[in-house]
Amino acid sequence: SPSWQVKASDYHFEYTDCDVLGSRWRVAIPNKPDTCTGLPDPVKGTHCTFSCKEGEYLDMKTQECQKCAAGTYSLGTGVAFDEWDSLPAGFISHGINMDLGDMYTNCTNSTWTPKGDYIASNMDECSSALSYAVSLKQPGSVSFQYFYPDTNIFFEFYALILICSVFFNKVQLNSGNNVLFWRTTGFSLSNNAPKPVLLKNIAISGVAYTSECFHCKPGTYSAEPGAARCAPCPANTYSNKGATACQDCDKEKYSGIGSGTCQQRPPCTANDYFYTHTPCDSAGQTQLMYKWIEPKFCSETAEGAVELPASGEKQTCPPCNPGFLSSNSSVCKPCTKGSYSNGTECSKCPVGTEPVVGFEYKWWNRMPSNMRSSVYMNVGSLFVLCYDVMTGWEVAGEYIYTTPGDLDSDYMMLTLTVPGFIYLFTSFSLAYSVEKNNERAEFSKITFVFETKCTADCRLYFMAVSISRNNAVVESWSGTNGKQSYSYLIKSNFTVSFTWSFQRTEAYTTARSSCVSDCTLAVQYKGETLRYNFSPLANVTHFESSPRFTSKGLRYIHQFSVGLCGTEGRALASCVDNVTDTTKEVNGYVCQSIIMPSEVRGQSVVSSQPFTIGSTLIGVTTESTLDHISSSENSFPADSYLPDVIFYYRARETTQACKNGRSASIRLRCDPTVTAMDQLTAPSKCSEGTCDGCSFHFLWRSQHACPLCSERNYKEIVSACTEGIQRTTYVWQQPLRCTGGVPLPAPRISACVTLAFWLKFGASIGTLAAVLLIAISCYFWKRTRKLEYKYSKLMMNAGEKECDLPAADSCAIMEGEDAEDDLIYLTKKSFFTKIKSFSRERTSDGFDSVPLKSSSGMEMEMN
């Protein structure tokens, strides 16, 4: 056994791995390899789920939680990384080689670079990843802060399958092994290098416990024990590592917020102060005042420093703005309802008229009540919005101007808030029309005059924010611009905030709106009506341009999305910017975005820089020009006798290049051979669909672009009669140039009679007629013979009675005789009875018997 006794500094305690029951042991691990005896025996450890609160650490000797001392901090169950002088242990940074078909890029040196307070990504067109592997004993989270100034770099964070990228990011993690990735991919259409992504303050929770507290980094402090985080030092103070308080800088030195050192104050210059005006007094006078920009970092006593100009010079107050009047308190007040003013006195509107309500700011003696100045400033790598601490814009009588910024990356912001708008000349029907067709309504218009004077790179943004529209840049201007006017149409009566933001850097944005239309059409063409139904083409269709490459060989394509038509409530064509989780989306009839292939990013297809080409349907016609939008027939030579149907769209948002907004024309051409729904092409001379960047033209070939079929588009074919069956078939007339509409009738089968049958039938009828004629002739011949016999016999009987008395010539009634004798009627024989009587033989006395009928209905037979 050794002669010396083991000290507490010769070993440290650790826990064994947890078993299935969540139990573990605390064991002593020697700090030197030769220390093997005299160590404390293993003891039962805390449960694997045991953890300490924020600001506490686990004392392994007592296995109890203790508060961190002042000047230190603890996340409890987490670890933090806020110092980036070098790459912390466990982090790995590596470049990902790009293999894009025939091109190969070596990206070995494209890594993340520590910069002290933060770590910066690569700035080339390579993909670079920063990873960290951690084993969590319980479910936890990871949070970090980042600065993402340039969308020419695609930035993503993912842990396993979790993806997000917000300003201050916190993602939930599962227990077990987790690998965290921060990845960037450069993509620039210009020759300028993209700005890097800055990352700082990474915190991971869920490691079950921490056995020590971390010292506060320089520029931060913790005054009380049990701190979960260290607070940054105020401006003009500093602190060293593990500080419990911040120290003031010397009088001739200064420091920013969260600084670990103090710097020598530079001499004050004219850019370190600004001027403003006091409110007007009762005499209508204002004083010109000069103020130092706060926080003040310059020195007035240093060599070459300028002094603050004397304040107090009195000037005449400008008049009130139109619609206001000056009161006794020297404050401009708005005119009462039904009156107006030019800035002096309010007057009643004449009978039958009403004032045009609005804001018109011509004089800037004081900041209007509905306007606010602020500075979006950079604190370290974190942007903070400051309202009252710093002044971004100041009034100057006839104009309002931006004060000198502390840093080039600061945004000097001026915000105008309007609670709502009214629609002039409204009535019930017009108001209803505006509500139903809101995309066409123009509730108001904002116009402003501006100019920019820059000695370096700068940019002015004009933004509009409303309920229906997120913070979107309407227009931007870069560099020095002469005095000019700009107008923007307001199409909704929601509360809207307009923001003017000035910064010495570059940026981007665009956003559009959308509307709906119908899909049916009737066109008169060459004396007939052509009816169309484009409903099969109403679904959103995507098509892509030919691949293009940046100056460094990075491949990209332009993707177009088209929602040709459809009923209200249908899905609109949308283009997104999915570089971050705060996805930006534009909607309309036609839009465009830039697409990066999926192999570049590894997670999903990257879409960026979207903008709307057509947000409002102008009309549908067969004419090549509509509302100053032309669709040249020379761009798409016709190959059919049918006319092309052209959809015209317009996006009314304007840009510096497109003063009248963008427009689009989609020419639909009937082609029965095309069954695909995405057969859209651009003009051969303009492969991106446009030759000027403002007017886009496309040709859409489809069988659904043909007119609806009707009865005139098919004909019937009747077959010969075969075995008593005849078939009638309907076929389309060729070439077929229609679709849908009237369906082709089904074939018909009918009974028929052949010519041979009719010949046989005629012969049979003729034979039967001949037989019948012979029979009738024989019948009448026999009858004639009998009549001749009866006549000759009658003549013979008449010769034997020539000696008899002659018959009386007339009958008479003697006087006294009764004339009321019974009447006797001779019954009339029918035709068949007469024929029968000819064949009957006479009686023996030579007379025929004729039945007689009396008037009383009695029959008598006379011989």
Buried (B, 14 or more C-beta within 10 A) or exposed (E): EEEEEBEEEBBEBBBEEBEEEEEBBBBBEBEEEEBEEBBEEEEEBBEBEBBBEBBBBBBBEEBEBBBBBBBBBBBBBBBBBBBBEEBBEEBBBBBBEBEBEEEEBEBEEBBBBBBEBBBBBBBBBBBBBBBBEBEBBBEBBBBBBBBBBBBBBBBBBBBBEBBBBEEEBEBEBBBEEBEBBBBBBBBBEEEEBBBBBBBBBBBBBBBBBBBEBBBBBBBBBBEEBBBBBBBBBBBBBBBBEBBBEBBEBEEEBBBBBBBBEBEEBBBBEEEBBBBBBBEBEEEEEBBBBBBBBEBBBBBBEEEEBBEEEEEEEEBEBBBBBBBBBBEEEBEBEBBEEEBBBBBEEBEEEEEEEEBEEEBEBBBBBBBBEEBBBBBBBBEBBBBEEBEEEBBBBBBBBEEBBBBEBBEEBBBBBBBBBBEEBEBEEEEEEEEEBBEEEBBEBBBBEBEBEBEBEBEEEBBBBBBBBBEEBEEBBBBBBBEEBEEEEBEBEBBBBBEBBBBBBBBBBBBEBBBBBBBBBBBEBEBEEEEEEBBBBBBBBBBBBBBEBEEBEBEBBBBBBBBBBBBBBBEEEBEBBBBBBBBBEEEBBBBBBBBBBBBBBEEBBBBEEBBBBBBBBBBBBBEBBBEBEBEEBBBEEEBBEEEEEBBBBBBBBBBBBBBEEBEEBBBBBBBBBBBBEBEEBEBBBBBEEBBBBBBEEBBBBBBBBBBBBBBBBBEEBBEEEEEEBEEEEBBBBBEBEEEBBBBBBEEEEEEEEEEBEEEEEEEEEEEEEEEEEEEEEEEEEEEEEEEEEEEEEEEEEEEEEEEEEEEEEEEEEEEEEEEEEEEEEEEBEEEEEEEEEEEEEEEEEEEEEEEEEEEEBEEEEEEEEEE
